[in-house]
C-alpha cells in the first residue's frame, strides 16, 4: 500500500510540473525572439567614431540588413584620401550585409571592407552600452581577428569633403 501512495504522488508531481511548463510556455510572447533584434538594431544605428578617432561611420538600415558608410576622415590638406581603386573614400560603403546572428544574441554578422586593399573581411558588431559599439573583423573564425571599440559620435557635422573637424579629438 505504501508503494501505491508513492507512485501516485510521483505521478501527480510530474503532472503538476508538466502543467506548469505548459502554462509558462503558452504565456510567453510568441514574437519575443524576433522582436529583440529590432531594439538592438536601434542601438547600432547612428554615427560612430572609430577607435583611433580617424573615421566617422554612419550605420543605418539598408534593405533587410544594416550597413555603414564612411562619412568622416581625418587627413591633412584638402585632398580626400582615396582607396586602392583610386576612388574617394568619402561616402565609401565599408560595412555591408549585417544581419542578426542566430547563435549570438545581440550580435550582427556582416563584412567590412579594407579600402587600402579592397579585401572584404567577415565581421561582427554589437553594442554593450548605448555609447559603445564593438566591431570585430576576422578571417574565417572570430578567434582570428581583432576587436575595436568605437564610440557614439555627437560632434559637429562633416563637411562636403568628409573632413573630421579639428575640434574632434
KEKE-3310 file (N, C-alpha, C; in steps of 0.2 Angstrom, whole numbers, plus 5000, padded with zeros to 4 digits):
npx = (5004:5010:5019:5010:5005:5016:5020:5008:5009:5020:5017:5007:5015:5024:5014:5010:5021:5022:5011:5013:5024:5018:5009:5017:5025:5015:5011:5021:5027:5025:5032:5044:5058:5060:5058:5068:5080:5076:5076:5089:5094:5091:5100:5112:5112:5116:5128:5146:5162:5177:5189:5203:5200:5200:5190:5173:5158:5142:5130:5116:5100:5099:5090:5085:5095:5109:5120:5136:5142:5157:5159:5166:5183:5200:5212:5226:5228:5219:5215:5205:5207:5210:5205:5212:5207:5208:5197:5187:5187:5177:5161:5161:5155:5158:5154:5145:5130:5125:5117:5106:5113:5110:5115:5122:5116:5111:5121:5127:5131:5142:5151:5167:5175:5192:5199:5211:5216:5205:5200:5187:5182:5176:5165:5158:5146:5141:5133:5137:5134:5125:5133:5143:5151:5156:5167:5172:5183:5188:5196:5189:5187:5180:5190:5202:5205:5202:5196:5188:5184:5172:5165:5150:5146:5145:5148:5152:5144:5150:5159:5157:5168:5171:5179:5185:5181:5193:5191:5187:5193)
npy = (4994:5006:5008:5011:5023:5031:5030:5036:5049:5053:5053:5063:5074:5074:5077:5089:5097:5097:5103:5116:5120:5119:5129:5140:5141:5143:5156:5164:5177:5176:5182:5186:5183:5187:5200:5206:5208:5220:5230:5230:5234:5247:5252:5250:5258:5274:5287:5284:5285:5280:5268:5274:5287:5292:5291:5293:5284:5281:5271:5262:5256:5246:5240:5224:5223:5229:5243:5252:5268:5277:5292:5303:5308:5309:5319:5327:5343:5347:5336:5323:5307:5292:5276:5259:5258:5270:5278:5290:5290:5296:5294:5281:5264:5254:5244:5230:5220:5217:5206:5200:5188:5171:5163:5171:5181:5198:5201:5206:5200:5202:5211:5219:5231:5234:5248:5250:5239:5233:5221:5211:5207:5195:5200:5206:5215:5224:5231:5234:5245:5260:5270:5264:5254:5238:5231:5218:5212:5198:5184:5170:5163:5170:5170:5172:5187:5204:5215:5231:5246:5257:5274:5282:5295:5312:5324:5339:5342:5334:5341:5344:5337:5327:5329:5327:5338:5348:5351:5339:5327)
npz = (5000:5003:4993:4982:4986:4985:4971:4966:4971:4965:4951:4951:4955:4944:4934:4938:4936:4922:4919:4924:4916:4903:4904:4907:4895:4886:4890:4886:4876:4858:4849:4855:4853:4839:4840:4848:4840:4834:4843:4847:4835:4834:4844:4837:4826:4819:4821:4822:4830:4825:4833:4833:4831:4818:4809:4804:4805:4797:4802:4796:4791:4778:4766:4771:4780:4790:4786:4783:4780:4777:4783:4788:4789:4795:4789:4782:4773:4758:4750:4748:4755:4745:4740:4736:4723:4718:4720:4729:4747:4754:4759:4756:4756:4768:4778:4776:4773:4786:4798:4810:4821:4824:4834:4843:4853:4851:4843:4827:4811:4797:4784:4782:4773:4768:4763:4758:4752:4746:4750:4758:4774:4786:4799:4815:4824:4839:4853:4868:4877:4877:4871:4865:4853:4847:4836:4827:4816:4806:4799:4793:4806:4821:4831:4825:4824:4827:4839:4839:4848:4846:4848:4851:4840:4843:4838:4828:4812:4797:4784:4766:4760:4768:4780:4796:4809:4816:4830:4835:4845)
capx = (5000:5014:5021:5005:5004:5022:5019:5003:5011:5025:5013:5004:5020:5026:5009:5010:5027:5021:5005:5016:5028:5014:5006:5023:5026:5009:5010:5027:5025:5027:5037:5049:5064:5061:5057:5074:5085:5074:5078:5096:5096:5091:5106:5118:5112:5118:5135:5151:5169:5182:5194:5208:5197:5202:5185:5166:5154:5135:5127:5109:5096:5100:5085:5084:5101:5112:5127:5139:5146:5162:5157:5171:5190:5205:5218:5229:5227:5212:5214:5202:5210:5207:5206:5216:5205:5208:5190:5187:5184:5172:5155:5163:5151:5163:5151:5139:5126:5125:5111:5106:5116:5105:5118:5125:5110:5113:5127:5126:5137:5142:5158:5170:5180:5198:5199:5218:5217:5199:5198:5182:5183:5170:5165:5153:5146:5137:5133:5136:5132:5122:5138:5149:5150:5161:5167:5177:5185:5192:5197:5187:5184:5181:5196:5207:5203:5204:5190:5189:5179:5170:5161:5145:5149:5140:5152:5149:5143:5155:5159:5156:5174:5171:5184:5183:5183:5199:5189:5185:5199)
capy = (5000:5012:5009:5014:5030:5035:5031:5040:5055:5054:5054:5069:5079:5075:5080:5096:5101:5097:5108:5122:5121:5121:5136:5145:5142:5147:5163:5168:5180:5172:5186:5189:5182:5191:5207:5208:5212:5227:5235:5230:5237:5254:5253:5250:5264:5281:5289:5281:5287:5274:5268:5278:5294:5294:5290:5293:5280:5281:5264:5263:5251:5245:5234:5220:5222:5236:5244:5258:5272:5281:5299:5307:5306:5314:5319:5334:5346:5347:5331:5317:5300:5288:5269:5256:5258:5277:5282:5294:5286:5300:5291:5274:5259:5249:5239:5228:5214:5215:5203:5197:5181:5166:5159:5176:5186:5205:5202:5206:5197:5205:5211:5225:5232:5237:5252:5250:5233:5230:5215:5210:5203:5194:5205:5206:5221:5223:5237:5233:5251:5265:5274:5260:5249:5234:5229:5213:5209:5192:5179:5163:5162:5176:5169:5175:5193:5210:5219:5238:5249:5263:5277:5286:5302:5318:5331:5343:5338:5333:5345:5340:5334:5322:5330:5327:5344:5348:5351:5332:5323)
capz = (5000:5004:4986:4978:4988:4982:4964:4964:4972:4960:4945:4952:4955:4937:4930:4940:4933:4915:4918:4925:4910:4898:4905:4906:4888:4882:4892:4884:4870:4853:4845:4859:4850:4833:4842:4851:4836:4832:4848:4846:4828:4836:4847:4832:4820:4820:4820:4826:4829:4826:4839:4833:4830:4812:4804:4807:4801:4798:4802:4795:4788:4770:4765:4777:4784:4792:4783:4786:4776:4780:4781:4790:4789:4797:4785:4781:4767:4755:4745:4751:4754:4740:4741:4731:4716:4716:4721:4735:4752:4756:4757:4755:4759:4771:4782:4772:4774:4793:4799:4817:4822:4827:4839:4847:4854:4851:4838:4820:4807:4790:4781:4782:4768:4769:4757:4755:4748:4743:4753:4762:4779:4790:4805:4819:4828:4844:4857:4875:4881:4872:4868:4863:4848:4846:4829:4827:4810:4806:4793:4794:4813:4825:4835:4821:4822:4832:4841:4840:4852:4843:4852:4848:4838:4844:4837:4823:4805:4792:4778:4759:4759:4774:4784:4803:4811:4821:4837:4837:4847)
cpx = (5004:5017:5016:5004:5010:5022:5014:5005:5016:5022:5010:5009:5023:5020:5008:5015:5025:5016:5008:5020:5024:5011:5011:5024:5021:5009:5016:5025:5029:5033:5043:5056:5065:5061:5064:5079:5083:5076:5085:5098:5096:5098:5112:5118:5114:5125:5140:5158:5173:5187:5199:5206:5199:5196:5178:5162:5146:5132:5119:5106:5097:5096:5084:5089:5103:5119:5130:5143:5152:5161:5161:5178:5195:5211:5220:5228:5220:5210:5211:5205:5206:5209:5211:5214:5205:5202:5191:5184:5178:5165:5155:5159:5157:5160:5145:5136:5126:5118:5111:5109:5111:5108:5121:5120:5113:5119:5124:5132:5136:5149:5160:5175:5186:5199:5206:5219:5211:5197:5192:5183:5176:5170:5158:5152:5141:5138:5132:5134:5129:5127:5144:5147:5156:5161:5173:5177:5189:5192:5195:5183:5185:5188:5202:5206:5205:5197:5192:5183:5178:5165:5156:5147:5143:5143:5148:5148:5149:5154:5158:5163:5176:5177:5182:5185:5189:5197:5187:5192:5198)
cpy = (5006:5013:5012:5021:5034:5036:5036:5047:5057:5056:5061:5075:5080:5079:5088:5100:5102:5102:5115:5124:5123:5128:5141:5146:5145:5154:5167:5171:5177:5176:5189:5188:5186:5198:5210:5211:5219:5232:5236:5234:5245:5256:5254:5256:5270:5282:5287:5283:5281:5274:5273:5286:5296:5293:5290:5289:5281:5274:5265:5256:5251:5239:5231:5220:5229:5237:5251:5261:5276:5288:5305:5304:5311:5313:5327:5337:5346:5341:5325:5311:5296:5280:5266:5257:5265:5281:5285:5289:5290:5296:5283:5269:5254:5243:5237:5221:5212:5212:5200:5190:5177:5164:5164:5181:5193:5206:5202:5204:5200:5205:5218:5226:5236:5241:5252:5244:5231:5224:5216:5205:5201:5198:5204:5213:5220:5229:5235:5238:5255:5269:5271:5255:5245:5231:5224:5210:5203:5189:5172:5162:5168:5176:5172:5182:5198:5213:5226:5241:5256:5267:5281:5293:5307:5324:5334:5339:5338:5338:5341:5336:5328:5323:5331:5334:5344:5348:5344:5329:5316)
cpz = (5000:4997:4982:4979:4985:4975:4962:4965:4967:4953:4946:4952:4947:4932:4932:4937:4926:4914:4919:4919:4904:4898:4904:4899:4884:4884:4889:4877:4864:4849:4849:4856:4844:4835:4845:4846:4834:4837:4848:4840:4830:4839:4843:4827:4823:4818:4825:4825:4830:4832:4839:4831:4823:4807:4808:4802:4802:4797:4801:4792:4781:4768:4771:4782:4786:4787:4785:4781:4780:4778:4784:4791:4792:4793:4784:4774:4765:4751:4750:4750:4749:4742:4736:4724:4714:4717:4728:4741:4756:4754:4756:4759:4762:4775:4778:4775:4782:4795:4806:4817:4826:4834:4844:4848:4855:4846:4831:4816:4800:4788:4782:4777:4770:4763:4754:4751:4744:4745:4758:4768:4783:4796:4809:4823:4833:4849:4864:4880:4875:4868:4865:4858:4847:4839:4829:4819:4810:4799:4795:4800:4817:4829:4831:4819:4827:4833:4842:4844:4849:4848:4848:4846:4839:4842:4831:4816:4801:4787:4772:4757:4764:4778:4791:4806:4816:4828:4839:4838:4847)
residu = (UNK:UNK:UNK:UNK:UNK:UNK:UNK:UNK:UNK:UNK:UNK:UNK:UNK:UNK:UNK:UNK:UNK:UNK:UNK:UNK:UNK:UNK:UNK:UNK:UNK:UNK:UNK:UNK:UNK:UNK:UNK:UNK:UNK:UNK:UNK:UNK:UNK:UNK:UNK:UNK:UNK:UNK:UNK:UNK:UNK:UNK:UNK:UNK:UNK:UNK:UNK:UNK:UNK:UNK:UNK:UNK:UNK:UNK:UNK:UNK:UNK:UNK:UNK:UNK:UNK:UNK:UNK:UNK:UNK:UNK:UNK:UNK:UNK:UNK:UNK:UNK:UNK:UNK:UNK:UNK:UNK:UNK:UNK:UNK:UNK:UNK:UNK:UNK:UNK:UNK:UNK:UNK:UNK:UNK:UNK:UNK:UNK:UNK:UNK:UNK:UNK:UNK:UNK:UNK:UNK:UNK:UNK:UNK:UNK:UNK:UNK:UNK:UNK:UNK:UNK:UNK:UNK:UNK:UNK:UNK:UNK:UNK:UNK:UNK:UNK:UNK:UNK:UNK:UNK:UNK:UNK:UNK:UNK:UNK:UNK:UNK:UNK:UNK:UNK:UNK:UNK:UNK:UNK:UNK:UNK:UNK:UNK:UNK:UNK:UNK:UNK:UNK:UNK:UNK:UNK:UNK:UNK:UNK:UNK:UNK:UNK:UNK:UNK:UNK:UNK:UNK:UNK:UNK:UNK)
# end
